[in-house]
Amino acid sequence: MTYDRELISNGNPMEAVVGFSRAVRVGPYISVGGTAPVGPDGKTVGVGDVAAQSRQCIEIIKAALEQAGSGLQDVVRTRVLLTNIDDWKAAIDVRKEYFRDVRPVDTIMAVTRFVNPEWLVEFEADAVIADWGP
């Protein structure tokens, strides 16, 4: 079976500099890379607020999935990366708002830092379009 490949961009200028896509869809499979809490203006959303940053990350992921012909209902895995593991509950409480019924698998981990020191959290997601037809 052969699948098509679609690169999903959200217009981040770093995509061209670093050579990455916001998401990649191959057939029914979609991977959304590390998603930082950045607004359309390129500035960090919710400086100092893990919940606000988590919400922004998930909204960016939602938009990328929709651009790929999917949505949050198709998410099968999320990853939550935090600079302070003690912030896990604030991030997960926001995650629950979006995924309470979908219930994808999840990994929560701490990292030393992100490229931008204002970022407290990043999210990643993988999805499989359930009603995919060739």
N, CA, C and O atoms as a Tinker XYZ file with bonds, in Angstrom:
   536  protein
     1  N      0.836000   -1.167000    0.000000    73     2
     2  CA     0.000000    0.000000    0.000000    64     1     3
     3  C      0.893000    1.247000    0.000000    63     2     4     5
     4  O      1.871000    1.317000    0.744000    81     3
     5  N      0.558000    2.195000   -0.813000    73     3     6
     6  CA     1.311000    3.435000   -0.903000    64     5     7
     7  C      0.497000    4.574000   -0.293000    63     6     8     9
     8  O     -0.697000    4.707000   -0.561000    81     7
     9  N      1.140000    5.377000    0.514000    73     7    10
    10  CA     0.480000    6.526000    1.132000    64     9    11
    11  C      1.078000    7.817000    0.606000    63    10    12    13
    12  O      2.271000    7.888000    0.311000    81    11
    13  N      0.245000    8.832000    0.492000    73    11    14
    14  CA     0.741000   10.157000    0.145000    64    13    15
    15  C      1.319000   10.808000    1.393000    63    14    16    17
    16  O      1.036000   10.386000    2.514000    81    15
    17  N      2.120000   11.826000    1.192000    73    15    18
    18  CA     2.781000   12.539000    2.288000    64    17    19
    19  C      2.464000   14.016000    2.156000    63    18    20    21
    20  O      2.664000   14.612000    1.098000    81    19
    21  N      1.969000   14.604000    3.240000    73    19    22
    22  CA     1.621000   16.022000    3.252000    64    21    23
    23  C      2.342000   16.714000    4.392000    63    22    24    25
    24  O      2.287000   16.266000    5.537000    81    23
    25  N      3.017000   17.806000    4.076000    73    23    26
    26  CA     3.688000   18.613000    5.091000    64    25    27
    27  C      2.739000   19.729000    5.511000    63    26    28    29
    28  O      2.198000   20.442000    4.666000    81    27
    29  N      2.541000   19.876000    6.810000    73    27    30
    30  CA     1.635000   20.872000    7.358000    64    29    31
    31  C      2.474000   21.994000    7.963000    63    30    32    33
    32  O      3.341000   21.749000    8.801000    81    31
    33  N      2.214000   23.211000    7.536000    73    31    34
    34  CA     2.936000   24.379000    8.029000    64    33    35
    35  C      1.959000   25.332000    8.714000    63    34    36    37
    36  O      0.800000   25.446000    8.316000    81    35
    37  N      2.443000   26.007000    9.739000    73    35    38
    38  CA     1.617000   27.070000   10.322000    64    37    39
    39  C      2.253000   28.439000   10.096000    63    38    40    41
    40  O      1.866000   29.426000   10.722000    81    39
    41  N      3.228000   28.486000    9.200000    73    39    42
    42  CA     3.837000   29.756000    8.839000    64    41    43
    43  C      4.976000   30.204000    9.736000    63    42    44    45
    44  O      5.484000   31.314000    9.575000    81    43
    45  N      5.384000   29.372000   10.671000    73    43    46
    46  CA     6.489000   29.711000   11.557000    64    45    47
    47  C      7.755000   29.876000   10.709000    63    46    48    49
    48  O      8.134000   28.944000   10.001000    81    47
    49  N      8.415000   31.032000   10.763000    73    47    50
    50  CA     9.614000   31.239000    9.937000    64    49    51
    51  C     10.751000   30.270000   10.263000    63    50    52    53
    52  O     11.634000   30.052000    9.434000    81    51
    53  N     10.736000   29.691000   11.459000    73    51    54
    54  CA    11.781000   28.744000   11.836000    64    53    55
    55  C     11.659000   27.421000   11.079000    63    54    56    57
    56  O     12.612000   26.643000   11.032000    81    55
    57  N     10.487000   27.164000   10.485000    73    55    58
    58  CA    10.326000   25.924000    9.725000    64    57    59
    59  C     11.360000   25.854000    8.604000    63    58    60    61
    60  O     11.990000   24.816000    8.402000    81    59
    61  N     11.533000   26.941000    7.888000    73    59    62
    62  CA    12.500000   26.967000    6.788000    64    61    63
    63  C     13.936000   26.993000    7.307000    63    62    64    65
    64  O     14.823000   26.374000    6.719000    81    63
    65  N     14.162000   27.703000    8.394000    73    63    66
    66  CA    15.518000   27.823000    8.947000    64    65    67
    67  C     16.018000   26.473000    9.455000    63    66    68    69
    68  O     17.146000   26.071000    9.170000    81    67
    69  N     15.168000   25.781000   10.207000    73    67    70
    70  CA    15.563000   24.527000   10.832000    64    69    71
    71  C     15.282000   23.326000    9.936000    63    70    72    73
    72  O     15.943000   22.294000   10.050000    81    71
    73  N     14.303000   23.460000    9.047000    73    71    74
    74  CA    13.931000   22.362000    8.162000    64    73    75
    75  C     12.943000   21.408000    8.809000    63    74    76    77
    76  O     13.149000   20.195000    8.788000    81    75
    77  N     11.863000   21.946000    9.388000    73    75    78
    78  CA    10.850000   21.099000    9.998000    64    77    79
    79  C      9.469000   21.541000    9.563000    63    78    80    81
    80  O      9.290000   22.620000    8.999000    81    79
    81  N      8.498000   20.691000    9.834000    73    79    82
    82  CA     7.099000   20.998000    9.583000    64    81    83
    83  C      6.370000   20.979000   10.917000    63    82    84    85
    84  O      6.795000   20.293000   11.846000    81    83
    85  N      5.292000   21.714000   11.019000    73    83    86
    86  CA     4.460000   21.657000   12.236000    64    85    87
    87  C      3.937000   20.245000   12.411000    63    86    88    89
    88  O      3.916000   19.707000   13.518000    81    87
    89  N      3.511000   19.650000   11.293000    73    87    90
    90  CA     3.012000   18.272000   11.319000    64    89    91
    91  C      3.305000   17.631000    9.976000    63    90    92    93
    92  O      3.524000   18.313000    8.975000    81    91
    93  N      3.305000   16.317000    9.976000    73    91    94
    94  CA     3.445000   15.550000    8.745000    64    93    95
    95  C      2.357000   14.488000    8.762000    63    94    96    97
    96  O      2.193000   13.752000    9.735000    81    95
    97  N      1.612000   14.426000    7.650000    73    95    98
    98  CA     0.600000   13.381000    7.486000    64    97    99
    99  C      1.087000   12.415000    6.410000    63    98   100   101
   100  O      1.432000   12.833000    5.304000    81    99
   101  N      1.113000   11.147000    6.732000    73    99   102
   102  CA     1.418000   10.100000    5.766000    64   101   103
   103  C      0.227000    9.147000    5.801000    63   102   104   105
   104  O      0.034000    8.400000    6.761000    81   103
   105  N     -0.563000    9.191000    4.732000    73   103   106
   106  CA    -1.810000    8.429000    4.750000    64   105   107
   107  C     -2.650000    8.878000    5.933000    63   106   108   109
   108  O     -2.862000   10.078000    6.111000    81   107
   109  N     -3.130000    7.952000    6.742000    73   107   110
   110  CA    -3.971000    8.323000    7.881000    64   109   111
   111  C     -3.191000    8.716000    9.137000    63   110   112   113
   112  O     -3.790000    9.084000   10.147000    81   111
   113  N     -1.877000    8.639000    9.079000    73   111   114
   114  CA    -1.040000    8.891000   10.253000    64   113   115
   115  C     -0.542000   10.329000   10.263000    63   114   116   117
   116  O     -0.040000   10.827000    9.256000    81   115
   117  N     -0.684000   10.991000   11.406000    73   115   118
   118  CA    -0.238000   12.381000   11.536000    64   117   119
   119  C      0.619000   12.499000   12.784000    63   118   120   121
   120  O      0.230000   12.045000   13.860000    81   119
   121  N      1.784000   13.107000   12.636000    73   119   122
   122  CA     2.632000   13.432000   13.777000    64   121   123
   123  C      2.773000   14.939000   13.849000    63   122   124   125
   124  O      3.105000   15.603000   12.866000    81   123
   125  N      2.513000   15.461000   15.036000    73   123   126
   126  CA     2.666000   16.896000   15.286000    64   125   127
   127  C      3.853000   17.050000   16.220000    63   126   128   129
   128  O      3.857000   16.518000   17.330000    81   127
   129  N      4.862000   17.783000   15.762000    73   127   130
   130  CA     6.088000   17.936000   16.522000    64   129   131
   131  C      5.941000   18.841000   17.728000    63   130   132   133
   132  O      4.870000   19.391000   17.986000    81   131
   133  N      7.028000   18.986000   18.459000    73   131   134
   134  CA     7.060000   19.823000   19.653000    64   133   135
   135  C      6.417000   21.175000   19.383000    63   134   136   137
   136  O      6.891000   21.946000   18.549000    81   135
   137  N      5.339000   21.452000   20.094000    73   135   138
   138  CA     4.535000   22.647000   19.854000    64   137   139
   139  C      4.653000   23.577000   21.046000    63   138   140   141
   140  O      4.234000   23.248000   22.156000    81   139
   141  N      5.222000   24.730000   20.802000    73   139   142
   142  CA     5.470000   25.713000   21.858000    64   141   143
   143  C      4.300000   26.692000   21.954000    63   142   144   145
   144  O      3.528000   26.824000   21.005000    81   143
   145  N      4.163000   27.370000   23.071000    73   143   146
   146  CA     3.061000   28.304000   23.305000    64   145   147
   147  C      3.290000   29.666000   22.654000    63   146   148   149
   148  O      3.485000   30.671000   23.338000    81   147
   149  N      3.263000   29.681000   21.343000    73   147   150
   150  CA     3.555000   30.901000   20.592000    64   149   151
   151  C      2.289000   31.391000   19.908000    63   150   152   153
   152  O      1.562000   30.603000   19.303000    81   151
   153  N      2.028000   32.674000   20.001000    73   151   154
   154  CA     0.864000   33.265000   19.355000    64   153   155
   155  C      1.151000   33.626000   17.912000    63   154   156   157
   156  O      2.290000   33.517000   17.458000    81   155
   157  N      0.118000   34.062000   17.181000    73   155   158
   158  CA     0.284000   34.452000   15.781000    64   157   159
   159  C      1.298000   35.572000   15.585000    63   158   160   161
   160  O      1.872000   35.715000   14.505000    81   159
   161  N      1.519000   36.368000   16.634000    73   159   162
   162  CA     2.479000   37.464000   16.557000    64   161   163
   163  C      3.917000   37.018000   16.810000    63   162   164   165
   164  O      4.842000   37.829000   16.772000    81   163
   165  N      4.098000   35.700000   17.071000    73   163   166
   166  CA     5.431000   35.166000   17.326000    64   165   167
   167  C      5.882000   35.294000   18.764000    63   166   168   169
   168  O      6.993000   34.890000   19.107000    81   167
   169  N      5.029000   35.855000   19.611000    73   167   170
   170  CA     5.389000   36.041000   21.024000    64   169   171
   171  C      4.823000   34.911000   21.874000    63   170   172   173
   172  O      3.827000   34.283000   21.515000    81   171
   173  N      5.470000   34.666000   22.998000    73   171   174
   174  CA     5.026000   33.638000   23.924000    64   173   175
   175  C      3.688000   34.019000   24.527000    63   174   176   177
   176  O      3.504000   35.144000   24.992000    81   175
   177  N      2.759000   33.083000   24.516000    73   175   178
   178  CA     1.448000   33.271000   25.146000    64   177   179
   179  C      1.546000   32.792000   26.594000    63   178   180   181
   180  O      2.132000   31.742000   26.858000    81   179
   181  N      0.984000   33.543000   27.523000    73   179   182
   182  CA     0.897000   33.101000   28.911000    64   181   183
   183  C      2.227000   33.004000   29.619000    63   182   184   185
   184  O      2.490000   32.008000   30.293000    81   183
   185  N      3.067000   34.003000   29.488000    73   183   186
   186  CA     4.366000   33.980000   30.166000    64   185   187
   187  C      4.143000   33.737000   31.659000    63   186   188   189
   188  O      3.398000   34.467000   32.314000    81   187
   189  N      4.795000   32.706000   32.184000    73   187   190
   190  CA     4.684000   32.369000   33.599000    64   189   191
   191  C      3.461000   31.544000   33.969000    63   190   192   193
   192  O      3.287000   31.215000   35.143000    81   191
   193  N      2.610000   31.198000   33.010000    73   191   194
   194  CA     1.343000   30.512000   33.274000    64   193   195
   195  C      1.291000   29.196000   32.489000    63   194   196   197
   196  O      1.011000   29.193000   31.291000    81   195
   197  N      1.561000   28.090000   33.168000    73   195   198
   198  CA     1.614000   26.781000   32.508000    64   197   199
   199  C      0.275000   26.422000   31.878000    63   198   200   201
   200  O      0.246000   25.866000   30.780000    81   199
   201  N     -0.826000   26.726000   32.544000    73   199   202
   202  CA    -2.145000   26.385000   31.997000    64   201   203
   203  C     -2.407000   27.144000   30.699000    63   202   204   205
   204  O     -2.848000   26.546000   29.717000    81   203
   205  N     -2.145000   28.437000   30.678000    73   203   206
   206  CA    -2.357000   29.232000   29.458000    64   205   207
   207  C     -1.449000   28.743000   28.340000    63   206   208   209
   208  O     -1.868000   28.671000   27.185000    81   207
   209  N     -0.220000   28.411000   28.672000    73   207   210
   210  CA     0.705000   27.908000   27.651000    64   209   211
   211  C      0.255000   26.545000   27.136000    63   210   212   213
   212  O      0.357000   26.277000   25.939000    81   211
   213  N     -0.234000   25.692000   28.009000    73   211   214
   214  CA    -0.730000   24.375000   27.591000    64   213   215
   215  C     -1.900000   24.535000   26.630000    63   214   216   217
   216  O     -1.967000   23.856000   25.605000    81   215
   217  N     -2.808000   25.421000   26.959000    73   215   218
   218  CA    -3.977000   25.661000   26.096000    64   217   219
   219  C     -3.540000   26.144000   24.712000    63   218   220   221
   220  O     -4.082000   25.700000   23.700000    81   219
   221  N     -2.572000   27.043000   24.667000    73   219   222
   222  CA    -2.084000   27.548000   23.380000    64   221   223
   223  C     -1.447000   26.418000   22.564000    63   222   224   225
   224  O     -1.683000   26.314000   21.360000    81   223
   225  N     -0.654000   25.587000   23.206000    73   223   226
   226  CA    -0.028000   24.455000   22.508000    64   225   227
   227  C     -1.088000   23.544000   21.891000    63   226   228   229
   228  O     -0.978000   23.152000   20.730000    81   227
   229  N     -2.102000   23.215000   22.664000    73   227   230
   230  CA    -3.133000   22.302000   22.162000    64   229   231
   231  C     -3.943000   22.958000   21.051000    63   230   232   233
   232  O     -4.337000   22.279000   20.103000    81   231
   233  N     -4.197000   24.243000   21.141000    73   231   234
   234  CA    -4.922000   24.934000   20.067000    64   233   235
   235  C     -4.112000   24.929000   18.768000    63   234   236   237
   236  O     -4.685000   24.787000   17.688000    81   235
   237  N     -2.805000   25.079000   18.859000    73   235   238
   238  CA    -1.946000   25.012000   17.672000    64   237   239
   239  C     -1.986000   23.596000   17.087000    63   238   240   241
   240  O     -2.070000   23.427000   15.871000    81   239
   241  N     -1.927000   22.596000   17.945000    73   239   242
   242  CA    -2.012000   21.202000   17.491000    64   241   243
   243  C     -3.359000   20.952000   16.829000    63   242   244   245
   244  O     -3.426000   20.317000   15.777000    81   243
   245  N     -4.421000   21.442000   17.432000    73   243   246
   246  CA    -5.767000   21.280000   16.867000    64   245   247
   247  C     -5.829000   21.857000   15.448000    63   246   248   249
   248  O     -6.354000   21.220000   14.536000    81   247
   249  N     -5.294000   23.055000   15.273000    73   247   250
   250  CA    -5.307000   23.696000   13.950000    64   249   251
   251  C     -4.499000   22.893000   12.939000    63   250   252   253
   252  O     -4.920000   22.751000   11.791000    81   251
   253  N     -3.341000   22.364000   13.345000    73   251   254
   254  CA    -2.514000   21.557000   12.433000    64   253   255
   255  C     -3.242000   20.282000   12.040000    63   254   256   257
   256  O     -3.208000   19.883000   10.876000    81   255
   257  N     -3.902000   19.638000   12.997000    73   255   258
   258  CA    -4.648000   18.419000   12.688000    64   257   259
   259  C     -5.797000   18.709000   11.735000    63   258   260   261
   260  O     -6.045000   17.945000   10.802000    81   259
   261  N     -6.489000   19.801000   11.967000    73   259   262
   262  CA    -7.597000   20.166000   11.075000    64   261   263
   263  C     -7.089000   20.463000    9.669000    63   262   264   265
   264  O     -7.742000   20.108000    8.687000    81   263
   265  N     -5.940000   21.104000    9.564000    73   263   266
   266  CA    -5.348000   21.376000    8.257000    64   265   267
   267  C     -5.001000   20.073000    7.538000    63   266   268   269
   268  O     -5.002000   20.015000    6.308000    81   267
   269  N     -4.704000   19.023000    8.318000    73   267   270
   270  CA    -4.358000   17.719000    7.746000    64   269   271
   271  C     -5.591000   16.850000    7.504000    63   270   272   273
   272  O     -5.461000   15.696000    7.097000    81   271
   273  N     -6.785000   17.392000    7.751000    73   271   274
   274  CA    -8.012000   16.630000    7.528000    64   273   275
   275  C     -8.411000   15.759000    8.702000    63   274   276   277
   276  O     -9.086000   14.745000    8.525000    81   275
   277  N     -8.006000   16.139000    9.881000    73   275   278
   278  CA    -8.240000   15.353000   11.087000    64   277   279
   279  C     -8.774000   16.265000   12.186000    63   278   280   281
   280  O     -9.369000   17.306000   11.907000    81   279
   281  N     -8.561000   15.878000   13.402000    73   279   282
   282  CA    -8.962000   16.687000   14.543000    64   281   283
   283  C     -8.517000   16.022000   15.830000    63   282   284   285
   284  O     -7.930000   14.940000   15.811000    81   283
   285  N     -8.795000   16.665000   16.929000    73   283   286
   286  CA    -8.373000   16.128000   18.222000    64   285   287
   287  C     -8.980000   14.755000   18.505000    63   286   288   289
   288  O     -8.400000   13.970000   19.254000    81   287
   289  N    -10.137000   14.456000   17.917000    73   287   290
   290  CA   -10.789000   13.164000   18.137000    64   289   291
   291  C     -9.956000   11.999000   17.626000    63   290   292   293
   292  O    -10.186000   10.860000   18.033000    81   291
   293  N     -8.993000   12.254000   16.744000    73   291   294
   294  CA    -8.157000   11.200000   16.173000    64   293   295
   295  C     -6.819000   11.031000   16.890000    63   294   296   297
   296  O     -6.019000   10.182000   16.495000    81   295
   297  N     -6.562000   11.808000   17.920000    73   295   298
   298  CA    -5.274000   11.741000   18.623000    64   297   299
   299  C     -5.157000   10.426000   19.385000    63   298   300   301
   300  O     -6.064000   10.030000   20.118000    81   299
   301  N     -4.021000    9.759000   19.196000    73   299   302
   302  CA    -3.765000    8.493000   19.884000    64   301   303
   303  C     -2.639000    8.602000   20.912000    63   302   304   305
   304  O     -2.504000    7.731000   21.772000    81   303
   305  N     -1.835000    9.654000   20.835000    73   303   306
   306  CA    -0.740000    9.853000   21.798000    64   305   307
   307  C     -0.472000   11.330000   21.971000    63   306   308   309
   308  O     -0.482000   12.094000   21.006000    81   307
   309  N     -0.232000   11.729000   23.218000    73   307   310
   310  CA     0.290000   13.067000   23.484000    64   309   311
   311  C      1.549000   12.932000   24.329000    63   310   312   313
   312  O      1.744000   11.956000   25.054000    81   311
   313  N      2.384000   13.936000   24.210000    73   311   314
   314  CA     3.574000   14.044000   25.047000    64   313   315
   315  C      3.589000   15.448000   25.614000    63   314   316   317
   316  O      3.403000   16.426000   24.889000    81   315
   317  N      3.812000   15.541000   26.913000    73   315   318
   318  CA     3.870000   16.826000   27.595000    64   317   319
   319  C      5.287000   16.981000   28.134000    63   318   320   321
   320  O      5.750000   16.172000   28.938000    81   319
   321  N      5.964000   18.023000   27.685000    73   319   322
   322  CA     7.331000   18.288000   28.125000    64   321   323
   323  C      7.304000   19.560000   28.959000    63   322   324   325
   324  O      6.835000   20.603000   28.502000    81   323
   325  N      7.806000   19.470000   30.177000    73   323   326
   326  CA     7.771000   20.582000   31.119000    64   325   327
   327  C      9.177000   20.934000   31.598000    63   326   328   329
   328  O     10.018000   20.049000   31.758000    81   327
   329  N      9.431000   22.204000   31.823000    73   327   330
   330  CA    10.715000   22.587000   32.412000    64   329   331
   331  C     10.709000   22.386000   33.922000    63   330   332   333
   332  O     11.770000   22.324000   34.543000    81   331
   333  N      9.525000   22.282000   34.516000    73   331   334
   334  CA     9.393000   22.022000   35.952000    64   333   335
   335  C      8.341000   20.934000   36.120000    63   334   336   337
   336  O      7.152000   21.192000   35.933000    81   335
   337  N      8.761000   19.724000   36.468000    73   335   338
   338  CA     7.833000   18.599000   36.563000    64   337   339
   339  C      6.733000   18.859000   37.587000    63   338   340   341
   340  O      5.667000   18.250000   37.507000    81   339
   341  N      6.968000   19.740000   38.535000    73   339   342
   342  CA     5.937000   20.067000   39.527000    64   341   343
   343  C      4.735000   20.773000   38.897000    63   342   344   345
   344  O      3.687000   20.884000   39.532000    81   343
   345  N      4.873000   21.248000   37.667000    73   343   346
   346  CA     3.765000   21.895000   36.953000    64   345   347
   347  C      2.875000   20.895000   36.212000    63   346   348   349
   348  O      1.970000   21.301000   35.484000    81   347
   349  N      3.120000   19.603000   36.388000    73   347   350
   350  CA     2.414000   18.591000   35.607000    64   349   351
   351  C      0.898000   18.688000   35.750000    63   350   352   353
   352  O      0.180000   18.537000   34.761000    81   351
   353  N      0.398000   18.935000   36.953000    73   351   354
   354  CA    -1.053000   18.933000   37.153000    64   353   355
   355  C     -1.726000   20.072000   36.400000    63   354   356   357
   356  O     -2.791000   19.876000   35.814000    81   355
   357  N     -1.131000   21.246000   36.406000    73   355   358
   358  CA    -1.711000   22.389000   35.676000    64   357   359
   359  C     -1.790000   22.079000   34.183000    63   358   360   361
   360  O     -2.784000   22.399000   33.532000    81   359
   361  N     -0.752000   21.464000   33.647000    73   359   362
   362  CA    -0.747000   21.111000   32.219000    64   361   363
   363  C     -1.762000   20.016000   31.925000    63   362   364   365
   364  O     -2.473000   20.085000   30.923000    81   363
   365  N     -1.836000   19.016000   32.778000    73   363   366
   366  CA    -2.730000   17.884000   32.550000    64   365   367
   367  C     -4.191000   18.283000   32.747000    63   366   368   369
   368  O     -5.067000   17.741000   32.074000    81   367
   369  N     -4.465000   19.203000   33.639000    73   367   370
   370  CA    -5.846000   19.673000   33.797000    64   369   371
   371  C     -6.351000   20.310000   32.505000    63   370   372   373
   372  O     -7.514000   20.139000   32.140000    81   371
   373  N     -5.479000   21.044000   31.813000    73   371   374
   374  CA    -5.861000   21.618000   30.518000    64   373   375
   375  C     -5.992000   20.509000   29.479000    63   374   376   377
   376  O     -6.943000   20.497000   28.698000    81   375
   377  N     -5.044000   19.581000   29.468000    73   375   378
   378  CA    -5.109000   18.457000   28.521000    64   377   379
   379  C     -6.434000   17.722000   28.655000    63   378   380   381
   380  O     -7.048000   17.349000   27.656000    81   379
   381  N     -6.874000   17.515000   29.900000    73   379   382
   382  CA    -8.142000   16.816000   30.138000    64   381   383
   383  C     -9.329000   17.533000   29.504000    63   382   384   385
   384  O    -10.263000   16.879000   29.039000    81   383
   385  N     -9.309000   18.847000   29.476000    73   383   386
   386  CA   -10.404000   19.603000   28.862000    64   385   387
   387  C    -10.600000   19.198000   27.396000    63   386   388   389
   388  O    -11.725000   19.161000   26.898000    81   387
   389  N     -9.514000   18.902000   26.731000    73   387   390
   390  CA    -9.548000   18.581000   25.304000    64   389   391
   391  C     -9.688000   17.076000   25.030000    63   390   392   393
   392  O    -10.277000   16.678000   24.025000    81   391
   393  N     -9.149000   16.250000   25.921000    73   391   394
   394  CA    -9.030000   14.824000   25.622000    64   393   395
   395  C     -9.749000   13.902000   26.603000    63   394   396   397
   396  O     -9.504000   12.695000   26.601000    81   395
   397  N    -10.617000   14.438000   27.428000    73   395   398
   398  CA   -11.302000   13.624000   28.437000    64   397   399
   399  C    -11.959000   12.384000   27.824000    63   398   400   401
   400  O    -11.837000   11.285000   28.365000    81   399
   401  N    -12.654000   12.556000   26.699000    73   399   402
   402  CA   -13.364000   11.439000   26.082000    64   401   403
   403  C    -12.515000   10.669000   25.075000    63   402   404   405
   404  O    -12.759000    9.486000   24.836000    81   403
   405  N    -11.526000   11.325000   24.488000    73   403   406
   406  CA   -10.659000   10.684000   23.483000    64   405   407
   407  C     -9.689000    9.718000   24.166000    63   406   408   409
   408  O     -9.434000    8.625000   23.660000    81   407
   409  N     -9.165000   10.116000   25.288000    73   407   410
   410  CA    -8.278000    9.324000   26.142000    64   409   411
   411  C     -7.076000    8.717000   25.420000    63   410   412   413
   412  O     -6.872000    7.505000   25.484000    81   411
   413  N     -6.272000    9.546000   24.730000    73   411   414
   414  CA    -5.059000    9.014000   24.111000    64   413   415
   415  C     -4.035000    8.631000   25.179000    63   414   416   417
   416  O     -4.121000    9.080000   26.322000    81   415
   417  N     -3.074000    7.804000   24.798000    73   415   418
   418  CA    -1.971000    7.517000   25.713000    64   417   419
   419  C     -1.174000    8.801000   25.898000    63   418   420   421
   420  O     -1.271000    9.723000   25.088000    81   419
   421  N     -0.388000    8.856000   26.963000    73   419   422
   422  CA     0.300000   10.105000   27.285000    64   421   423
   423  C      1.632000    9.819000   27.954000    63   422   424   425
   424  O      1.797000    8.827000   28.664000    81   423
   425  N      2.570000   10.710000   27.710000    73   423   426
   426  CA     3.849000   10.701000   28.402000    64   425   427
   427  C      4.067000   12.110000   28.940000    63   426   428   429
   428  O      3.865000   13.094000   28.229000    81   427
   429  N      4.478000   12.197000   30.193000    73   427   430
   430  CA     4.800000   13.482000   30.816000    64   429   431
   431  C      6.260000   13.406000   31.228000    63   430   432   433
   432  O      6.676000   12.466000   31.906000    81   431
   433  N      7.040000   14.409000   30.810000    73   431   434
   434  CA     8.460000   14.383000   31.156000    64   433   435
   435  C      8.983000   15.788000   31.411000    63   434   436   437
   436  O      8.408000   16.781000   30.964000    81   435
   437  N     10.073000   15.839000   32.130000    73   435   438
   438  CA    10.742000   17.111000   32.388000    64   437   439
   439  C     11.958000   17.231000   31.488000    63   438   440   441
   440  O     12.664000   16.256000   31.227000    81   439
   441  N     12.182000   18.444000   31.023000    73   439   442
   442  CA    13.368000   18.772000   30.235000    64   441   443
   443  C     14.093000   19.909000   30.940000    63   442   444   445
   444  O     13.509000   20.609000   31.768000    81   443
   445  N     15.334000   20.085000   30.617000    73   443   446
   446  CA    16.113000   21.143000   31.262000    64   445   447
   447  C     15.627000   22.524000   30.867000    63   446   448   449
   448  O     15.461000   23.403000   31.713000    81   447
   449  N     15.397000   22.711000   29.547000    73   447   450
   450  CA    14.919000   24.000000   29.056000    64   449   451
   451  C     14.514000   23.872000   27.606000    63   450   452   453
   452  O     14.780000   22.865000   26.949000    81   451
   453  N     13.862000   24.921000   27.118000    73   451   454
   454  CA    13.505000   25.017000   25.713000    64   453   455
   455  C     14.339000   26.135000   25.086000    63   454   456   457
   456  O     15.049000   26.852000   25.791000    81   455
   457  N     14.253000   26.280000   23.779000    73   455   458
   458  CA    15.008000   27.308000   23.064000    64   457   459
   459  C     14.677000   28.695000   23.623000    63   458   460   461
   460  O     15.562000   29.536000   23.782000    81   459
   461  N     13.399000   28.922000   23.918000    73   459   462
   462  CA    12.965000   30.193000   24.494000    64   461   463
   463  C     12.728000   29.982000   25.990000    63   462   464   465
   464  O     11.892000   29.156000   26.357000    81   463
   465  N     13.432000   30.697000   26.858000    73   463   466
   466  CA    13.287000   30.485000   28.298000    64   465   467
   467  C     11.910000   30.854000   28.848000    63   466   468   469
   468  O     11.599000   30.501000   29.986000    81   467
   469  N     11.076000   31.554000   28.076000    73   467   470
   470  CA     9.716000   31.863000   28.523000    64   469   471
   471  C      8.795000   30.655000   28.431000    63   470   472   473
   472  O      7.751000   30.615000   29.083000    81   471
   473  N      9.177000   29.671000   27.623000    73   471   474
   474  CA     8.337000   28.493000   27.435000    64   473   475
   475  C      8.479000   27.555000   28.624000    63   474   476   477
   476  O      9.586000   27.145000   28.972000    81   475
   477  N      7.365000   27.223000   29.240000    73   475   478
   478  CA     7.341000   26.305000   30.373000    64   477   479
   479  C      6.917000   24.905000   29.955000    63   478   480   481
   480  O      7.152000   23.934000   30.673000    81   479
   481  N      6.285000   24.810000   28.779000    73   479   482
   482  CA     5.724000   23.539000   28.331000    64   481   483
   483  C      5.703000   23.478000   26.806000    63   482   484   485
   484  O      5.564000   24.500000   26.133000    81   483
   485  N      5.840000   22.286000   26.282000    73   483   486
   486  CA     5.576000   21.989000   24.873000    64   485   487
   487  C      4.760000   20.715000   24.844000    63   486   488   489
   488  O      4.865000   19.873000   25.736000    81   487
   489  N      3.945000   20.581000   23.810000    73   487   490
   490  CA     3.155000   19.373000   23.589000    64   489   491
   491  C      3.519000   18.773000   22.243000    63   490   492   493
   492  O      3.902000   19.490000   21.318000    81   491
   493  N      3.399000   17.459000   22.134000    73   491   494
   494  CA     3.477000   16.742000   20.871000    64   493   495
   495  C      2.237000   15.863000   20.784000    63   494   496   497
   496  O      1.648000   15.514000   21.807000    81   495
   497  N      1.843000   15.507000   19.578000    73   495   498
   498  CA     0.692000   14.620000   19.411000    64   497   499
   499  C      0.857000   13.767000   18.161000    63   498   500   501
   500  O      1.460000   14.184000   17.173000    81   499
   501  N      0.307000   12.570000   18.234000    73   499   502
   502  CA     0.205000   11.680000   17.092000    64   501   503
   503  C     -1.257000   11.322000   16.926000    63   502   504   505
   504  O     -1.978000   11.125000   17.904000    81   503
   505  N     -1.686000   11.240000   15.675000    73   503   506
   506  CA    -3.094000   10.922000   15.396000    64   505   507
   507  C     -3.176000    9.928000   14.255000    63   506   508   509
   508  O     -2.269000    9.822000   13.430000    81   507
   509  N     -4.278000    9.208000   14.228000    73   507   510
   510  CA    -4.604000    8.319000   13.121000    64   509   511
   511  C     -6.039000    8.641000   12.723000    63   510   512   513
   512  O     -6.959000    8.541000   13.534000    81   511
   513  N     -6.215000    9.027000   11.476000    73   511   514
   514  CA    -7.546000    9.377000   10.993000    64   513   515
   515  C     -8.375000    8.094000   10.929000    63   514   516   517
   516  O     -8.125000    7.220000   10.099000    81   515
   517  N     -9.357000    7.997000   11.810000    73   515   518
   518  CA   -10.102000    6.736000   11.996000    64   517   519
   519  C    -10.902000    6.341000   10.758000    63   518   520   521
   520  O    -10.996000    5.156000   10.439000    81   519
   521  N    -11.475000    7.310000   10.062000    73   519   522
   522  CA   -12.336000    6.973000    8.913000    64   521   523
   523  C    -11.610000    7.189000    7.592000    63   522   524   525
   524  O    -12.213000    7.589000    6.596000    81   523
   525  N    -10.300000    6.918000    7.596000    73   523   526
   526  CA    -9.479000    7.124000    6.400000    64   525   527
   527  C     -9.926000    6.172000    5.292000    63   526   528   529
   528  O    -10.137000    4.982000    5.524000    81   527
   529  N    -10.064000    6.713000    4.101000    73   527   530
   530  CA   -10.387000    5.890000    2.950000    64   529   531
   531  C     -9.386000    6.131000    1.852000    63   530   532   533
   532  O     -9.078000    7.285000    1.550000    81   531
   533  N     -8.861000    5.079000    1.238000    73   531   534
   534  CA    -7.845000    5.245000    0.193000    64   533   535
   535  C     -8.359000    6.003000   -1.021000    63   534   536
   536  O     -7.614000    6.217000   -1.977000    81   535
